[in-house]
């Protein structure tokens, strides 16, 4: 494997990790909304974390897209 392929695999692995975190937080947020066990403060904190992870995922996707060769 050349360096570009390894870089793309690393970026993809990071993106999948962030996506997993995003989905886990989304599931936790939805669970807390439906069970009404979380306070409003906890919900806001989870929403902030979710927004942060969403931003990280977008940045990783942009890096991945930039690492692709033209037309690929």
C-alpha positions in Angstrom: 0.0 0.0 0.0 1.2 3.4 -0.8 1.0 6.4 1.6 -2.1 7.9 0.0 -4.0 4.6 0.5 -2.9 4.4 4.1 -3.9 8.0 4.7 -7.3 7.4 3.2 -7.8 4.3 5.4 -6.8 6.2 8.5 -9.2 9.0 7.7 -12.0 6.5 6.9 -11.3 4.7 10.3 -11.5 8.1 12.1 -14.7 9.0 10.3 -16.3 5.6 11.2 -15.2 6.1 14.8 -16.8 9.6 14.9 -19.9 8.3 13.2 -20.2 5.5 15.8 -19.9 8.1 18.6 -22.5 10.3 16.8 -24.9 7.4 16.6 -24.4 6.4 20.2 -25.1 9.9 21.4 -28.1 10.2 19.2 -29.5 7.0 20.6 -28.8 8.2 24.1 -30.5 11.5 23.4 -33.5 9.9 21.9 -33.8 7.5 24.8 -33.6 10.3 27.4 -36.2 12.3 25.5 -38.7 9.4 25.5 -38.1 8.3 29.1 -38.1 11.9 30.5 -35.4 10.8 33.0 -32.9 13.5 31.9 -33.0 17.0 33.1 -33.1 19.9 30.6 -29.5 20.6 31.4 -28.3 17.1 30.5 -30.3 17.2 27.3 -28.7 20.5 26.3 -25.2 19.1 27.1 -25.9 16.0 25.0 -27.1 18.2 22.1 -24.0 20.2 22.3 -21.8 17.1 22.2 -23.9 15.8 19.3 -23.3 19.0 17.4 -19.6 18.9 18.1 -19.3 15.3 16.9 -21.4 16.2 13.8 -18.9 19.0 13.1 -16.0 16.7 13.5 -17.6 14.2 11.2 -18.1 16.8 8.5 -14.4 17.9 8.9 -13.2 14.3 8.5 -15.5 13.8 5.5 -14.0 16.9 3.9 -10.5 15.6 4.6 -11.4 12.2 3.1 -12.9 13.8 0.0 -9.8 15.9 -0.5 -7.6 12.8 -0.2 -9.3 11.2 -3.2 -7.6 11.5 -6.5 -9.4 13.7 -9.1 -12.3 12.0 -10.6 -12.2 9.2 -8.0 
